[in-house]
Amino acid sequence: MPFNQFKIVFLIICIKISAKNAQYDNFGGYDKFQNMGSVPIGLLTDQNTDQMNIVFDHAIDVANQEVGTALTSLKAEVNYGDAYQSYGRLCRMLETGIAGVFGPSSRHTAVHLMSICDAMDIPHIYSYMSEYAEGFNLHPHPADLAKALYSLITEFNWTRFIFLYESAEYLNILNELTTMFGMNGPVVTVLRYDMQLNGNFKQVLRRVRKSVDNRIVVVGSSETMPEFLNQAQQVGIINEDYKYIIGNLDFHSFDLEEYKYSEANITGLRLFSPEKLAVKELLMKLGYPTDQDEFRNGSCPITVEMALTYDAVQLFAETLKNLPFKPVSQNCSQRTESVRDDGSSFKNYMRTLRLTEHLLTGPIYFEGNVRKGYHLDVIELQPSGIVKVGTWDEKRNYRAQRLAPTTAQFDNIDNSLANKTFIILLSVPNKPYAQLVETYKQLEGNSQYEGYGVDLIKELADKLGFNFTFVNGGNDYGSYNKASNESTGMLREIMMGRADLAITDLTITSEREEAIDFTIPFMNLGIAILYLKPQKATPELFTFMDPFSEEVWWFLGFSFLGVAMSFFILGRLSPSEWDNPYPCIEEPEELENQFTIGNSIWFTTGALLQQGSEIGPKALSTRTVASFWWFFTLIVVSSYTANLAAFLTIEKPQSLINSVDDLADNKDGVVYGAKRTGSTRNFFLTSEDERYKKMNKFMTEHPEHLTEDNQEGVNRVKTNTHYAFLMESTSIEYNTKRECNLKKIGDALDEKGYGIAMRKNWPHRDKFNNALLELQEQGVLEKMKNKWWNEVGTGICATKEDAPDATPLDMNNLEGVFFVLLVGSCCALLYGIISWVLFVMKKAHHYRVPLREALKEEFRFVIDFNNYIRVLKSSASIYSRSRQSSVASMAPES
C-alpha cells in the first residue's frame, strides 16, 4: 500500500514537470512558439480611448513585424476611477486567456487591478509615475525626476524657490530634492496648489503672487497642469518677473499658445523627441500631420502614457520571443488554483532585457524594479514655441544645448567679420521694415532709422561682430536683364559694389538670384489682395419683409385667405352664427349672419395684427378656427418681431469682391493694380495661370492703376471703393492692423520669402545664414515681428468678433405652425359640415319635410353668398308650405 501511494505521488510530480517543460520548451528561441497561434494581450482604457486603441494596435503591428511575434489585442473601455467595472472587464479577459494587461490611467483603479494580476501571476503594465515595485512600469521613478529637477535648479543658481505640488504622491520628489540639497541648499517654500480638491487653485496662487519668491517648481498630473497654467495666468504670475520649472513630462502636449508671449521663463522636461521616425509614424496613425509647422508651435500631441504603452508592447514582444508561453483561461474566483506557473518568471525576465530599437522613449533596462536608460530633453517655451535647450541623463546630468545669445564673438579668431563695416541699403520710408525715427531731435547716421529690418541687422551685428552703415536706397528694389546683363535699383548698387547688403521687403526670385545672392528667408509670405472691409448695405424699400423668406410670405398670404374663407363658410353653415337683429322681438321674422366676406377678412386681419375686432365667433366650429388662427399669429408675429430686431441691429456688410476670381472678372467695376516694379508685378508677368494672365493683361493695358510704392497703393484703396491693391501678405497684415477699414481678401496667390540681398558668391553668406537660423530657433525673429506688427502703432482698431449674419426664416423654421393651422382648420370645417347636416335632419324631421328637399333648400341658401339675411316665414320656403298643409289638414277635423 505505501508503495502504491509512492507511485501515485511520483506520477503526479512527473506530470507537473512535463507540463512545465512543455511551457518552457525552446527557451531562448521562437521557432516552436510560432506554431502555438496568436497571443492576446489586454488593454483597459479610461480616457483618450480612441487614441490609446490606435497606439496599442500600432505597437502590436510594429512588434509583430520587427520581432516576429503573433500578438493580438483585447480592448475594453471603463469609466475613470471605477474599480468595480474594471474588475469585471479584467476577469472577462482572464477567462478568455491573455498574456498581459495594460492600463488603465486611473491610479486608484490600476492599484486594484494590480493585486488581481499579481495573484494570477499575469504581467500588469501601467504608465503613471509610482515609487512602488508592484506591477511593471516604464515611467521614470520619482527619485530620477528629482535628480533632473536638482540639476536644473543647480544650473540656474536658484537660491530660493517655491515648490508647488498637486497631492501627497508628489512629495517623494520633494523628499529626494531636500536630501540632495542637504543643509546648505536653497530656501524652499512648499505649497499644495490643489488644497480644496475642486480644481480651484487661485487661493494658493494669490499667495504665490504676494510672496517675495518668483522662482517656482511645479509638479502635478497631466489632468490638472493645463488648468494650473491657465489660472496662474489669470492671477498674474505668468509674466517676465517669474521663472518656472514644470516637472510634468506631458508639458509638450499642452496647448501653450496663450503663454508664448508672456515673457515668463517656462522650462519643462520631455521624455521623447517629436523628430524621431517612430514618433512620426505614430503621428500618421493618429491622423496628425508629421510636419512640425502644423502643430502648436513645436508641441506634440503624443502623451507620455501613449509613448510608454507603445514601448511596453515592444518590450513585452521581445520577452515573448525569448520566453514563449501559451495563455490559458483563468478564473478570478479561483485564484489559488488558477495561478500560472510561469507568470513571475515572465515578469522577472522582462526586467533583465536591454532594448534599444523601435522605441519612443529611448533605451530600456532595469536596475531592480526601476526603469533606466532614458534621457530627458530640457525644453523651453519661447515666442516661436517649444525649443529644446538641453538634455539630462543620470550619468552626465544636465548638458546645455542652448544656442548662444546674441552677443558678438570677437574672441573667435575664425570670425572674419569682426571689425568689418558693411554698407546696407534700406527703403525709407517703408513701414515697418524701415522708417525715420519720429523725434524732435536732429538725428544723423544709423540712429535716424528704425524698423524691423534695422533691428534685424543690429541682432546680426551683435552676433557676428561687424559694423554697418545704413543708406537709403529708395523704393526701386531693382530688376535684372539677363540678355544685356544690366540691373536697376538696389540690385545694381550691390552688383556694382557700392553696397554690401540690402534689407527690406525684398522678395527672393529666380530672376534676382541670377544677379545677386540672398540669405535664407527671414520671413515667409505670399501675394494677397488688399481691399476695403465690407460696407453696410443701403437699406432697400421693402427691408421690412427680410425677416421672412419669399416662400413664407406666400404661404402666409394663402393661410390668411384660407382662414378668412373658413370663417365665412362656417359662419353660414353654423346655426349659432345666425342672430336675431332685434333682440327685443322674441319671434323675429328674419336672422342675420355676422360673418360676411368683409367681416371675415376684418376679423382675420385684426387677429393677425394683434388688435382684435368687435366680431366674436359663437359656434364651436368658428371658435375652433379662431383659436388655431390666434395660436398661429402668436408664433408668426413673435418670430417676425424677433428676426426683424436681428435684421435691424446686425449689420450685414457687403463686399464687391470676395476672391481673386471676382477681381480678375472686374466684378461690379472693381479695378486693381500693383507696384510698378518688383516681384509682385513679375509674378503676373511670368505666370502661366489663365486667371493671372488675364490680370496681367489688364494691368498692362491700364498702367494708371500701377503705383510707385506700396503706400501709394494703400492710399488708393482707402479713398476709392472700386480699387484693390495686390501686395505681399505681410505688408497687408501690417496695414490692416492700423487701417481699420482695410482687409485682406482671400488666400495668398503664391508662396515666397524675404531675404537679405548680397553680392554673388559673397564669402560671408554662410555666416549670415547660420546667424539667421540661430535667431529663428531662439525665437528672436518671431519676437521682432510681434513687436513691429502687433505692438508698435497698433491698438487703433477695436477688435471685435464677427457678428453672425441675420438670415430670413424659411419654411423649414415655420412649417410646424402652418401644419397645426391646417389641421385645426380642416377639423373645424369637418365639424361644421357634420353639425350643419345634423341640424338640417333635425329641422326636416320637425317640419315633416323630405330630407332631400330640406338639404337642397339649405344648401342653396348657404351658397347664396350675396344674402346675409335669412327670412324665417317665407312663403317660398318648404317649411312654410309644410306648416300650411298641417294647418289645412287640422281644419276639417275640428
QUIUR-V245198 format. One record per backbone hydrogen bond with DSSP energy under -1.0 kcal/mol. CO is the residue of the C=O (numbers start at 0). NH is the residue of the N-H. Records with the same first field share a line. If there is no record, write none. Layout:
BEGIN
CO = NH ; NH
END
This chain:
BEGIN
0 = 4
1 = 5
2 = 6
3 = 7
4 = 8
5 = 9
6 = 10
7 = 11
8 = 12
9 = 13
10 = 14
11 = 15
12 = 16
13 = 17
14 = 18
15 = 19
16 = 20
17 = 21
18 = 22
19 = 23
25 = 28
29 = 33
31 = 34
32 = 35
38 = 71
39 = 98
40 = 73
41 = 101
42 = 75
44 = 77
47 = 51
48 = 52
49 = 53
50 = 54
51 = 55
52 = 56
53 = 57
54 = 58
55 = 59
56 = 60
57 = 61
58 = 62
59 = 63
60 = 64
61 = 65
62 = 66 ; 67
69 = 38
71 = 40
73 = 42
75 = 44
78 = 81
80 = 82
81 = 85
82 = 86
83 = 87
84 = 88
85 = 89
86 = 90
87 = 91
88 = 92
89 = 93
90 = 94
91 = 95
92 = 96
93 = 329
99 = 41
100 = 124
101 = 43
105 = 109
106 = 110
107 = 111
108 = 112
109 = 113
110 = 114
111 = 115
112 = 116
113 = 117
114 = 118
115 = 119
116 = 121
119 = 339
122 = 100
123 = 135
124 = 102
135 = 125
140 = 144
141 = 145
142 = 146
143 = 147
144 = 148
145 = 149
146 = 150
147 = 151
148 = 152
149 = 153
150 = 154
151 = 155
152 = 157
158 = 186
160 = 188
161 = 216
162 = 190
163 = 218
164 = 192
166 = 169
167 = 170
169 = 173
170 = 174
171 = 175
172 = 176
173 = 177
174 = 178
175 = 179
176 = 180
177 = 181
186 = 160
188 = 162
190 = 164
200 = 204
201 = 205
202 = 206
203 = 207
204 = 208
205 = 209
213 = 242
214 = 161
215 = 244
216 = 163
217 = 246
218 = 165
220 = 224
223 = 227
224 = 228
225 = 229
226 = 230
227 = 231
228 = 232
229 = 233
230 = 234
231 = 235 ; 236
238 = 241
241 = 264
242 = 215
243 = 266
244 = 217
247 = 250
249 = 252
250 = 253
251 = 299
255 = 258
258 = 261
264 = 243
265 = 380
266 = 245
267 = 378
269 = 376
272 = 275
275 = 279
276 = 280
277 = 281
278 = 282
279 = 283
280 = 284
281 = 285
282 = 287
290 = 293
291 = 294
294 = 296
296 = 385
302 = 306
303 = 307
304 = 308
305 = 309
306 = 310
307 = 311
308 = 312
309 = 313
310 = 314
311 = 315
312 = 316
313 = 317
314 = 318
315 = 319
316 = 320
317 = 321
318 = 322
321 = 27
330 = 333
333 = 337
341 = 345
342 = 346
343 = 347
344 = 348
345 = 349
346 = 350
348 = 351
354 = 363
363 = 354
364 = 371
366 = 369
369 = 366
371 = 364
375 = 391
376 = 269
377 = 388 ; 389
378 = 267
379 = 386
381 = 384
384 = 381
386 = 379
388 = 400
389 = 377
390 = 398
391 = 375
392 = 396
398 = 390
404 = 406
408 = 411
411 = 414
413 = 415
416 = 419
419 = 466
421 = 468
422 = 499 ; 500
423 = 470
424 = 502
425 = 472
429 = 432 ; 433
431 = 451
432 = 452
433 = 429
434 = 449
444 = 447
445 = 448
447 = 436
449 = 434
450 = 454
451 = 455
452 = 456
453 = 457
454 = 458
455 = 459
456 = 460
457 = 461
458 = 462
459 = 463
460 = 464
464 = 418
466 = 421
468 = 423
470 = 425
475 = 489
476 = 490
478 = 487
480 = 484 ; 485
485 = 480
487 = 491
488 = 492
489 = 493
490 = 494
491 = 495
492 = 497 ; 498
493 = 496
500 = 424
501 = 756
503 = 505
505 = 754
508 = 512
511 = 514 ; 515
516 = 757
522 = 753
524 = 751
525 = 728
526 = 748
527 = 726
528 = 744
529 = 724
530 = 742
534 = 653
539 = 542
541 = 544
542 = 545
544 = 547
546 = 808
548 = 552
549 = 553
550 = 554
551 = 555
552 = 556
553 = 557
554 = 558
555 = 559
556 = 560
557 = 561
558 = 562
559 = 563
560 = 564
561 = 565
562 = 566
563 = 567
564 = 568
565 = 569
566 = 570
567 = 571
568 = 572
569 = 573
573 = 576
574 = 577
578 = 591
581 = 584
588 = 871
590 = 869
591 = 578
593 = 595
595 = 599
596 = 600
597 = 601
598 = 602
599 = 603
600 = 604
601 = 605
602 = 606
603 = 607
604 = 608
605 = 610 ; 611
606 = 609
618 = 622
619 = 623
620 = 624
621 = 625
622 = 626
623 = 627
624 = 628
625 = 629
626 = 630
627 = 631
628 = 632
629 = 633
630 = 634
631 = 635
632 = 636
633 = 637
634 = 638
635 = 639
636 = 640
637 = 641
638 = 642
639 = 643
640 = 644
641 = 645
642 = 646
643 = 647
644 = 648
645 = 649
653 = 534
658 = 662
659 = 663
660 = 664
661 = 666
662 = 665
665 = 668
666 = 669
670 = 723
672 = 725
673 = 706
677 = 681
678 = 682
679 = 683
680 = 684
681 = 685
688 = 692
689 = 693
690 = 694
691 = 695
692 = 696
693 = 697
694 = 698
695 = 699
696 = 700
697 = 701
701 = 704
702 = 705
706 = 675
708 = 712
709 = 713
710 = 714
711 = 715
712 = 716
713 = 717
714 = 718
715 = 719
719 = 722
721 = 670
723 = 672
724 = 529
726 = 527
727 = 731
728 = 732
729 = 733
730 = 734
731 = 735
734 = 737 ; 738
738 = 741
740 = 532
742 = 530
751 = 524
752 = 507
753 = 521
755 = 518
756 = 501
757 = 516
758 = 761
761 = 764
763 = 767
764 = 768
765 = 769
766 = 770
767 = 771
768 = 772
769 = 773
770 = 774
771 = 775
772 = 776
773 = 777
774 = 779 ; 780
778 = 782
779 = 783
780 = 784
781 = 785
782 = 786
783 = 787
784 = 788
785 = 789
786 = 791
790 = 793
808 = 548
809 = 812 ; 813
810 = 814
813 = 817
814 = 818
815 = 819
816 = 820
817 = 821
818 = 822
819 = 823
820 = 824
821 = 825
822 = 826
823 = 827
824 = 828
825 = 829
826 = 830
827 = 831
828 = 832
829 = 833
830 = 834
831 = 835
832 = 836
833 = 837
834 = 838
835 = 839
836 = 840
837 = 841
838 = 842
839 = 843
840 = 844
841 = 845
842 = 846
843 = 848
849 = 853
850 = 854
851 = 855
852 = 856
853 = 857
854 = 858
855 = 859
856 = 860
857 = 861
858 = 862
862 = 864
863 = 866
867 = 592
869 = 590
873 = 876
876 = 880
877 = 881
878 = 882
879 = 883
880 = 884
881 = 885
882 = 886
883 = 887
884 = 888
885 = 889
886 = 890
889 = 893
END
